[in-house]
Amino acid sequence: TSETIIWNTYENWIHSWRDLPILCNQWCNVMRWEMRTRPFLRTSEFLWQEGHTAHATKEEAEAKAQEMLKVYAEFAEKYMGVPVLQGVKSETERFAGALNTYTIEAMMQDGKALQSGTSHFLGQNFAKSFDVTYLNKENKPEYVWATSWGVSTRLMGALIMVHSDDNGLVLPPKLAPIQVVIIPINKGDEQLAQITAKLQPVIDQLRELGISVKYDDNTAKRPGFKFADYELKGVPVRLAMGGRDLENNTIEIMRRDTLEKENVSFDGIVERVKDMLEDIQKNIFEKARAYRDAHVYECDNYEEFKERVKNGGFFLCHWDGTAETEAKIKEETQATIRCVPFAYEQTPGIDMVSGKPAVARVIIARSY
């Protein structure tokens, strides 16, 4: 669905869109802009990874749907460094025709949710619609039990929004196209040759370990420009060696996630880089998880919820299970039920909107 963004003052509007040619319309004090696309998230063209399976039994299909949800969750957390909550969608939010839709939900740095992958247990609905059958043990045709599951390039948006900072991208080492960049700081070609000779064995050893390395000896760009450029691109580890380092057998190492840098002994630098990459992968996940966990709230008061949800966060609220209550929440707060989460112990309670009995808490949040 599209979103309407209203700038109530020209000052706010010009700050957000100062680079657009439409600024010539300076008479605008209030501007409505229909957002039909969001880069990496909701675009007119995008790429999917999608899978479908057919099974002889309901139990096999249900198990496969949940298995694929765990595959997506593992990829998001272990490779992207993005913590996700696994759960099942409400009937209103599930995929049309599915009996169950399972989801992984990630929290962005603004507290909004992003559906980052789904897996659907389709039952026999699609098999009956498209006449997909198999021969059972009695050699009689039966409709298959089906699943469907997929993720899209919106995962790129999730990675960018979860980890990045004001200096640019912060990429998890397991997915970074360049894991280590090495920059010589030299005065003249002779010194560059000496630094290169010193660094070449390190480059070779890192590559033998399967680590992607770029040695940037381009003399047309100053080292300061290179530093800023690779920070912007999110390269996890940067090494730099100058003339003094060459004399002292030292090298500067910087990690992109914390921007910490130090001069260390050149001896053992390969093992230090390897360990740092592993630590960065772990650290960005733990940082994102700590942020997510700090912004998950239990809430039993609807008026309180309506005020607090404006600032983002995942709200664990009792829900009576009705579409009417779900629709009212969405209409009045622009928040939706993201899922019934698996990670939280479920206890009965009272729905904060309707006052009716509820058997579970759901995650409610504003989302992309």
Contacts in CASP RR format, 6 or more apart in sequence:
PFRMAT RR
TARGET T0000
AUTHOR 0000-0000-0000
METHOD contacts of the structure
MODEL  1
TSETIIWNTYENWIHSWRDLPILCNQWCNVMRWEMRTRPFLRTSEFLWQE
GHTAHATKEEAEAKAQEMLKVYAEFAEKYMGVPVLQGVKSETERFAGALN
TYTIEAMMQDGKALQSGTSHFLGQNFAKSFDVTYLNKENKPEYVWATSWG
VSTRLMGALIMVHSDDNGLVLPPKLAPIQVVIIPINKGDEQLAQITAKLQ
PVIDQLRELGISVKYDDNTAKRPGFKFADYELKGVPVRLAMGGRDLENNT
IEIMRRDTLEKENVSFDGIVERVKDMLEDIQKNIFEKARAYRDAHVYECD
NYEEFKERVKNGGFFLCHWDGTAETEAKIKEETQATIRCVPFAYEQTPGI
DMVSGKPAVARVIIARSY
2 34 0 8 1.000
2 35 0 8 1.000
2 36 0 8 1.000
3 35 0 8 1.000
4 32 0 8 1.000
4 33 0 8 1.000
4 34 0 8 1.000
4 35 0 8 1.000
5 32 0 8 1.000
5 33 0 8 1.000
5 35 0 8 1.000
6 30 0 8 1.000
6 31 0 8 1.000
6 32 0 8 1.000
7 13 0 8 1.000
7 16 0 8 1.000
7 30 0 8 1.000
7 31 0 8 1.000
8 30 0 8 1.000
9 29 0 8 1.000
10 26 0 8 1.000
10 28 0 8 1.000
10 29 0 8 1.000
13 28 0 8 1.000
13 31 0 8 1.000
14 23 0 8 1.000
17 23 0 8 1.000
36 44 0 8 1.000
37 43 0 8 1.000
37 44 0 8 1.000
38 368 0 8 1.000
39 157 0 8 1.000
40 153 0 8 1.000
40 154 0 8 1.000
40 156 0 8 1.000
40 157 0 8 1.000
40 160 0 8 1.000
41 114 0 8 1.000
41 154 0 8 1.000
41 157 0 8 1.000
41 368 0 8 1.000
42 154 0 8 1.000
42 368 0 8 1.000
43 153 0 8 1.000
46 152 0 8 1.000
46 153 0 8 1.000
46 154 0 8 1.000
47 152 0 8 1.000
47 153 0 8 1.000
48 150 0 8 1.000
48 151 0 8 1.000
48 152 0 8 1.000
49 150 0 8 1.000
49 151 0 8 1.000
49 152 0 8 1.000
50 148 0 8 1.000
50 149 0 8 1.000
50 150 0 8 1.000
51 68 0 8 1.000
51 148 0 8 1.000
51 149 0 8 1.000
51 150 0 8 1.000
52 146 0 8 1.000
52 147 0 8 1.000
52 148 0 8 1.000
53 61 0 8 1.000
53 64 0 8 1.000
53 146 0 8 1.000
53 147 0 8 1.000
54 61 0 8 1.000
54 127 0 8 1.000
54 132 0 8 1.000
54 134 0 8 1.000
54 144 0 8 1.000
54 145 0 8 1.000
54 146 0 8 1.000
55 61 0 8 1.000
55 64 0 8 1.000
55 144 0 8 1.000
55 145 0 8 1.000
55 146 0 8 1.000
55 147 0 8 1.000
56 134 0 8 1.000
56 136 0 8 1.000
56 142 0 8 1.000
56 144 0 8 1.000
56 145 0 8 1.000
57 145 0 8 1.000
58 123 0 8 1.000
58 145 0 8 1.000
60 145 0 8 1.000
61 121 0 8 1.000
61 122 0 8 1.000
61 123 0 8 1.000
61 145 0 8 1.000
61 146 0 8 1.000
61 147 0 8 1.000
62 100 0 8 1.000
62 121 0 8 1.000
62 145 0 8 1.000
64 147 0 8 1.000
65 100 0 8 1.000
65 102 0 8 1.000
65 119 0 8 1.000
65 120 0 8 1.000
65 121 0 8 1.000
65 147 0 8 1.000
65 149 0 8 1.000
66 102 0 8 1.000
66 119 0 8 1.000
68 119 0 8 1.000
68 147 0 8 1.000
68 149 0 8 1.000
68 150 0 8 1.000
69 86 0 8 1.000
69 87 0 8 1.000
69 102 0 8 1.000
69 103 0 8 1.000
69 104 0 8 1.000
69 119 0 8 1.000
69 149 0 8 1.000
70 86 0 8 1.000
72 84 0 8 1.000
72 104 0 8 1.000
72 116 0 8 1.000
72 117 0 8 1.000
72 119 0 8 1.000
72 149 0 8 1.000
72 150 0 8 1.000
72 151 0 8 1.000
73 84 0 8 1.000
73 86 0 8 1.000
73 104 0 8 1.000
76 82 0 8 1.000
76 83 0 8 1.000
76 84 0 8 1.000
76 104 0 8 1.000
76 106 0 8 1.000
76 116 0 8 1.000
76 155 0 8 1.000
76 158 0 8 1.000
77 83 0 8 1.000
77 84 0 8 1.000
77 285 0 8 1.000
78 174 0 8 1.000
79 172 0 8 1.000
79 174 0 8 1.000
79 175 0 8 1.000
80 155 0 8 1.000
80 158 0 8 1.000
80 159 0 8 1.000
80 162 0 8 1.000
80 172 0 8 1.000
80 175 0 8 1.000
81 159 0 8 1.000
81 162 0 8 1.000
81 163 0 8 1.000
81 172 0 8 1.000
81 281 0 8 1.000
81 284 0 8 1.000
81 285 0 8 1.000
81 288 0 8 1.000
82 106 0 8 1.000
82 116 0 8 1.000
82 158 0 8 1.000
82 159 0 8 1.000
82 162 0 8 1.000
82 163 0 8 1.000
82 285 0 8 1.000
82 288 0 8 1.000
83 106 0 8 1.000
83 107 0 8 1.000
83 285 0 8 1.000
83 288 0 8 1.000
83 289 0 8 1.000
83 292 0 8 1.000
84 104 0 8 1.000
84 105 0 8 1.000
84 106 0 8 1.000
84 116 0 8 1.000
85 104 0 8 1.000
85 105 0 8 1.000
85 106 0 8 1.000
85 314 0 8 1.000
85 338 0 8 1.000
85 339 0 8 1.000
85 341 0 8 1.000
85 342 0 8 1.000
85 343 0 8 1.000
85 363 0 8 1.000
86 102 0 8 1.000
86 103 0 8 1.000
86 104 0 8 1.000
86 339 0 8 1.000
86 341 0 8 1.000
86 342 0 8 1.000
86 343 0 8 1.000
87 102 0 8 1.000
87 103 0 8 1.000
87 104 0 8 1.000
87 105 0 8 1.000
87 339 0 8 1.000
87 340 0 8 1.000
87 341 0 8 1.000
87 342 0 8 1.000
88 100 0 8 1.000
88 101 0 8 1.000
88 102 0 8 1.000
88 103 0 8 1.000
88 339 0 8 1.000
88 340 0 8 1.000
88 342 0 8 1.000
89 95 0 8 1.000
89 100 0 8 1.000
89 101 0 8 1.000
89 102 0 8 1.000
89 103 0 8 1.000
89 118 0 8 1.000
89 337 0 8 1.000
89 339 0 8 1.000
89 340 0 8 1.000
90 319 0 8 1.000
90 321 0 8 1.000
90 326 0 8 1.000
90 337 0 8 1.000
90 339 0 8 1.000
90 340 0 8 1.000
90 362 0 8 1.000
91 323 0 8 1.000
92 323 0 8 1.000
92 326 0 8 1.000
92 327 0 8 1.000
92 337 0 8 1.000
93 101 0 8 1.000
93 336 0 8 1.000
93 337 0 8 1.000
93 338 0 8 1.000
93 339 0 8 1.000
94 100 0 8 1.000
94 101 0 8 1.000
94 120 0 8 1.000
95 101 0 8 1.000
95 118 0 8 1.000
95 120 0 8 1.000
95 148 0 8 1.000
97 122 0 8 1.000
97 125 0 8 1.000
97 126 0 8 1.000
98 120 0 8 1.000
98 121 0 8 1.000
98 122 0 8 1.000
98 123 0 8 1.000
98 125 0 8 1.000
98 148 0 8 1.000
99 121 0 8 1.000
99 122 0 8 1.000
99 123 0 8 1.000
99 125 0 8 1.000
100 120 0 8 1.000
100 121 0 8 1.000
101 118 0 8 1.000
101 119 0 8 1.000
101 120 0 8 1.000
101 121 0 8 1.000
102 118 0 8 1.000
102 119 0 8 1.000
102 120 0 8 1.000
102 121 0 8 1.000
103 115 0 8 1.000
103 116 0 8 1.000
103 117 0 8 1.000
103 118 0 8 1.000
103 119 0 8 1.000
103 338 0 8 1.000
103 339 0 8 1.000
104 115 0 8 1.000
104 116 0 8 1.000
104 117 0 8 1.000
104 118 0 8 1.000
105 113 0 8 1.000
105 114 0 8 1.000
105 115 0 8 1.000
105 116 0 8 1.000
105 314 0 8 1.000
105 338 0 8 1.000
105 339 0 8 1.000
105 363 0 8 1.000
105 365 0 8 1.000
106 113 0 8 1.000
106 114 0 8 1.000
106 116 0 8 1.000
106 158 0 8 1.000
106 162 0 8 1.000
106 292 0 8 1.000
107 113 0 8 1.000
107 114 0 8 1.000
107 162 0 8 1.000
107 291 0 8 1.000
107 292 0 8 1.000
107 295 0 8 1.000
107 313 0 8 1.000
107 314 0 8 1.000
107 365 0 8 1.000
108 114 0 8 1.000
108 158 0 8 1.000
108 161 0 8 1.000
108 162 0 8 1.000
108 368 0 8 1.000
109 161 0 8 1.000
109 162 0 8 1.000
109 291 0 8 1.000
110 161 0 8 1.000
110 312 0 8 1.000
111 295 0 8 1.000
111 311 0 8 1.000
111 312 0 8 1.000
111 313 0 8 1.000
111 314 0 8 1.000
111 365 0 8 1.000
111 366 0 8 1.000
112 312 0 8 1.000
112 313 0 8 1.000
112 365 0 8 1.000
112 366 0 8 1.000
112 367 0 8 1.000
112 368 0 8 1.000
113 313 0 8 1.000
113 314 0 8 1.000
113 338 0 8 1.000
113 363 0 8 1.000
113 365 0 8 1.000
113 366 0 8 1.000
113 367 0 8 1.000
113 368 0 8 1.000
114 154 0 8 1.000
114 157 0 8 1.000
114 158 0 8 1.000
114 161 0 8 1.000
114 367 0 8 1.000
114 368 0 8 1.000
115 338 0 8 1.000
115 367 0 8 1.000
116 151 0 8 1.000
116 154 0 8 1.000
116 155 0 8 1.000
116 158 0 8 1.000
117 149 0 8 1.000
117 150 0 8 1.000
117 151 0 8 1.000
117 152 0 8 1.000
117 155 0 8 1.000
118 149 0 8 1.000
118 150 0 8 1.000
118 151 0 8 1.000
119 147 0 8 1.000
119 148 0 8 1.000
119 149 0 8 1.000
119 150 0 8 1.000
120 147 0 8 1.000
120 148 0 8 1.000
120 149 0 8 1.000
121 147 0 8 1.000
122 145 0 8 1.000
122 146 0 8 1.000
122 147 0 8 1.000
122 148 0 8 1.000
123 145 0 8 1.000
123 146 0 8 1.000
124 143 0 8 1.000
124 144 0 8 1.000
124 145 0 8 1.000
124 146 0 8 1.000
126 132 0 8 1.000
126 146 0 8 1.000
127 133 0 8 1.000
127 143 0 8 1.000
127 144 0 8 1.000
127 145 0 8 1.000
127 146 0 8 1.000
128 143 0 8 1.000
132 143 0 8 1.000
132 144 0 8 1.000
132 146 0 8 1.000
133 141 0 8 1.000
133 142 0 8 1.000
133 143 0 8 1.000
133 144 0 8 1.000
134 141 0 8 1.000
134 142 0 8 1.000
134 144 0 8 1.000
135 141 0 8 1.000
135 142 0 8 1.000
136 142 0 8 1.000
159 171 0 8 1.000
159 172 0 8 1.000
159 175 0 8 1.000
160 169 0 8 1.000
162 288 0 8 1.000
163 169 0 8 1.000
163 170 0 8 1.000
163 171 0 8 1.000
163 172 0 8 1.000
163 257 0 8 1.000
163 284 0 8 1.000
163 288 0 8 1.000
164 170 0 8 1.000
167 231 0 8 1.000
167 232 0 8 1.000
167 259 0 8 1.000
168 231 0 8 1.000
168 232 0 8 1.000
168 233 0 8 1.000
168 234 0 8 1.000
169 232 0 8 1.000
169 233 0 8 1.000
169 234 0 8 1.000
170 234 0 8 1.000
170 256 0 8 1.000
170 257 0 8 1.000
170 284 0 8 1.000
171 233 0 8 1.000
171 234 0 8 1.000
171 235 0 8 1.000
171 236 0 8 1.000
171 256 0 8 1.000
172 236 0 8 1.000
172 280 0 8 1.000
172 281 0 8 1.000
172 284 0 8 1.000
172 285 0 8 1.000
173 179 0 8 1.000
173 236 0 8 1.000
173 237 0 8 1.000
173 277 0 8 1.000
173 278 0 8 1.000
173 280 0 8 1.000
173 281 0 8 1.000
174 281 0 8 1.000
176 212 0 8 1.000
176 234 0 8 1.000
176 235 0 8 1.000
176 236 0 8 1.000
177 212 0 8 1.000
178 212 0 8 1.000
178 213 0 8 1.000
178 214 0 8 1.000
178 230 0 8 1.000
178 233 0 8 1.000
178 235 0 8 1.000
179 211 0 8 1.000
179 212 0 8 1.000
179 213 0 8 1.000
179 235 0 8 1.000
179 236 0 8 1.000
179 237 0 8 1.000
179 277 0 8 1.000
180 206 0 8 1.000
180 211 0 8 1.000
180 212 0 8 1.000
180 213 0 8 1.000
180 214 0 8 1.000
180 235 0 8 1.000
180 236 0 8 1.000
180 237 0 8 1.000
180 238 0 8 1.000
180 239 0 8 1.000
180 273 0 8 1.000
180 277 0 8 1.000
181 213 0 8 1.000
181 214 0 8 1.000
181 215 0 8 1.000
181 216 0 8 1.000
181 226 0 8 1.000
181 230 0 8 1.000
181 235 0 8 1.000
181 237 0 8 1.000
181 238 0 8 1.000
181 239 0 8 1.000
182 199 0 8 1.000
182 202 0 8 1.000
182 203 0 8 1.000
182 213 0 8 1.000
182 214 0 8 1.000
182 215 0 8 1.000
182 216 0 8 1.000
182 238 0 8 1.000
182 239 0 8 1.000
182 240 0 8 1.000
182 241 0 8 1.000
183 216 0 8 1.000
183 223 0 8 1.000
183 226 0 8 1.000
183 227 0 8 1.000
183 230 0 8 1.000
183 238 0 8 1.000
183 239 0 8 1.000
183 240 0 8 1.000
183 241 0 8 1.000
184 192 0 8 1.000
184 195 0 8 1.000
184 196 0 8 1.000
184 199 0 8 1.000
184 215 0 8 1.000
184 217 0 8 1.000
184 240 0 8 1.000
184 241 0 8 1.000
184 242 0 8 1.000
185 195 0 8 1.000
185 223 0 8 1.000
185 240 0 8 1.000
185 241 0 8 1.000
185 242 0 8 1.000
185 243 0 8 1.000
186 192 0 8 1.000
186 195 0 8 1.000
186 242 0 8 1.000
186 243 0 8 1.000
187 243 0 8 1.000
191 242 0 8 1.000
191 243 0 8 1.000
191 246 0 8 1.000
192 217 0 8 1.000
192 219 0 8 1.000
194 246 0 8 1.000
195 241 0 8 1.000
195 242 0 8 1.000
195 243 0 8 1.000
195 246 0 8 1.000
196 215 0 8 1.000
196 217 0 8 1.000
198 241 0 8 1.000
198 246 0 8 1.000
198 266 0 8 1.000
199 215 0 8 1.000
199 239 0 8 1.000
199 241 0 8 1.000
202 239 0 8 1.000
202 269 0 8 1.000
202 270 0 8 1.000
203 213 0 8 1.000
203 215 0 8 1.000
205 270 0 8 1.000
206 213 0 8 1.000
206 270 0 8 1.000
206 273 0 8 1.000
206 274 0 8 1.000
207 213 0 8 1.000
209 270 0 8 1.000
209 274 0 8 1.000
211 273 0 8 1.000
211 274 0 8 1.000
211 277 0 8 1.000
214 235 0 8 1.000
216 226 0 8 1.000
216 230 0 8 1.000
218 226 0 8 1.000
221 229 0 8 1.000
223 240 0 8 1.000
227 238 0 8 1.000
227 240 0 8 1.000
230 238 0 8 1.000
231 238 0 8 1.000
231 256 0 8 1.000
231 259 0 8 1.000
234 256 0 8 1.000
235 256 0 8 1.000
236 255 0 8 1.000
236 256 0 8 1.000
236 257 0 8 1.000
236 276 0 8 1.000
236 277 0 8 1.000
236 280 0 8 1.000
237 253 0 8 1.000
237 254 0 8 1.000
237 255 0 8 1.000
237 256 0 8 1.000
237 273 0 8 1.000
237 276 0 8 1.000
237 277 0 8 1.000
237 280 0 8 1.000
238 253 0 8 1.000
238 254 0 8 1.000
238 256 0 8 1.000
238 261 0 8 1.000
239 251 0 8 1.000
239 252 0 8 1.000
239 253 0 8 1.000
239 254 0 8 1.000
239 269 0 8 1.000
239 273 0 8 1.000
240 251 0 8 1.000
240 252 0 8 1.000
240 254 0 8 1.000
241 251 0 8 1.000
241 252 0 8 1.000
241 266 0 8 1.000
244 250 0 8 1.000
245 251 0 8 1.000
245 252 0 8 1.000
245 263 0 8 1.000
245 266 0 8 1.000
249 265 0 8 1.000
249 266 0 8 1.000
249 267 0 8 1.000
250 263 0 8 1.000
250 264 0 8 1.000
250 265 0 8 1.000
250 266 0 8 1.000
251 263 0 8 1.000
251 264 0 8 1.000
251 265 0 8 1.000
251 266 0 8 1.000
251 269 0 8 1.000
252 261 0 8 1.000
252 262 0 8 1.000
252 263 0 8 1.000
252 264 0 8 1.000
253 261 0 8 1.000
253 262 0 8 1.000
253 263 0 8 1.000
253 264 0 8 1.000
253 269 0 8 1.000
253 272 0 8 1.000
253 273 0 8 1.000
253 276 0 8 1.000
254 260 0 8 1.000
254 261 0 8 1.000
255 261 0 8 1.000
255 276 0 8 1.000
255 279 0 8 1.000
255 280 0 8 1.000
256 280 0 8 1.000
257 280 0 8 1.000
257 283 0 8 1.000
257 284 0 8 1.000
257 287 0 8 1.000
258 283 0 8 1.000
264 272 0 8 1.000
292 314 0 8 1.000
295 312 0 8 1.000
295 313 0 8 1.000
295 314 0 8 1.000
296 313 0 8 1.000
296 314 0 8 1.000
296 315 0 8 1.000
296 316 0 8 1.000
296 363 0 8 1.000
297 308 0 8 1.000
297 313 0 8 1.000
297 314 0 8 1.000
297 315 0 8 1.000
297 316 0 8 1.000
298 315 0 8 1.000
298 316 0 8 1.000
298 317 0 8 1.000
298 361 0 8 1.000
299 305 0 8 1.000
299 308 0 8 1.000
299 315 0 8 1.000
299 316 0 8 1.000
299 317 0 8 1.000
299 352 0 8 1.000
300 317 0 8 1.000
300 318 0 8 1.000
300 350 0 8 1.000
300 352 0 8 1.000
301 352 0 8 1.000
302 352 0 8 1.000
302 353 0 8 1.000
305 315 0 8 1.000
305 317 0 8 1.000
305 333 0 8 1.000
305 352 0 8 1.000
305 364 0 8 1.000
306 332 0 8 1.000
306 333 0 8 1.000
308 315 0 8 1.000
309 315 0 8 1.000
309 333 0 8 1.000
309 335 0 8 1.000
309 364 0 8 1.000
309 365 0 8 1.000
309 366 0 8 1.000
312 365 0 8 1.000
312 366 0 8 1.000
313 365 0 8 1.000
313 366 0 8 1.000
314 338 0 8 1.000
314 363 0 8 1.000
314 364 0 8 1.000
314 365 0 8 1.000
315 335 0 8 1.000
315 363 0 8 1.000
315 364 0 8 1.000
315 365 0 8 1.000
316 341 0 8 1.000
316 344 0 8 1.000
316 361 0 8 1.000
316 362 0 8 1.000
316 363 0 8 1.000
317 351 0 8 1.000
317 352 0 8 1.000
317 361 0 8 1.000
317 362 0 8 1.000
317 364 0 8 1.000
318 348 0 8 1.000
318 349 0 8 1.000
318 350 0 8 1.000
318 351 0 8 1.000
318 352 0 8 1.000
318 358 0 8 1.000
318 360 0 8 1.000
318 361 0 8 1.000
318 362 0 8 1.000
319 325 0 8 1.000
319 326 0 8 1.000
319 337 0 8 1.000
319 351 0 8 1.000
319 358 0 8 1.000
319 360 0 8 1.000
319 361 0 8 1.000
319 362 0 8 1.000
319 364 0 8 1.000
320 351 0 8 1.000
320 353 0 8 1.000
320 354 0 8 1.000
320 355 0 8 1.000
320 356 0 8 1.000
320 357 0 8 1.000
320 358 0 8 1.000
321 351 0 8 1.000
321 358 0 8 1.000
322 354 0 8 1.000
322 356 0 8 1.000
324 354 0 8 1.000
325 351 0 8 1.000
325 353 0 8 1.000
325 354 0 8 1.000
325 356 0 8 1.000
326 336 0 8 1.000
326 337 0 8 1.000
328 353 0 8 1.000
329 335 0 8 1.000
329 336 0 8 1.000
329 337 0 8 1.000
329 353 0 8 1.000
329 364 0 8 1.000
330 336 0 8 1.000
333 366 0 8 1.000
334 366 0 8 1.000
335 364 0 8 1.000
335 365 0 8 1.000
335 366 0 8 1.000
335 367 0 8 1.000
336 364 0 8 1.000
336 365 0 8 1.000
336 366 0 8 1.000
336 367 0 8 1.000
337 362 0 8 1.000
337 363 0 8 1.000
337 364 0 8 1.000
338 362 0 8 1.000
338 363 0 8 1.000
338 364 0 8 1.000
338 365 0 8 1.000
338 367 0 8 1.000
339 362 0 8 1.000
339 363 0 8 1.000
340 346 0 8 1.000
340 360 0 8 1.000
340 361 0 8 1.000
340 362 0 8 1.000
340 363 0 8 1.000
341 361 0 8 1.000
341 362 0 8 1.000
341 363 0 8 1.000
344 361 0 8 1.000
346 359 0 8 1.000
346 360 0 8 1.000
346 361 0 8 1.000
347 361 0 8 1.000
348 357 0 8 1.000
348 358 0 8 1.000
348 359 0 8 1.000
348 360 0 8 1.000
349 357 0 8 1.000
349 358 0 8 1.000
349 359 0 8 1.000
350 356 0 8 1.000
350 357 0 8 1.000
350 358 0 8 1.000
351 357 0 8 1.000
351 358 0 8 1.000
END
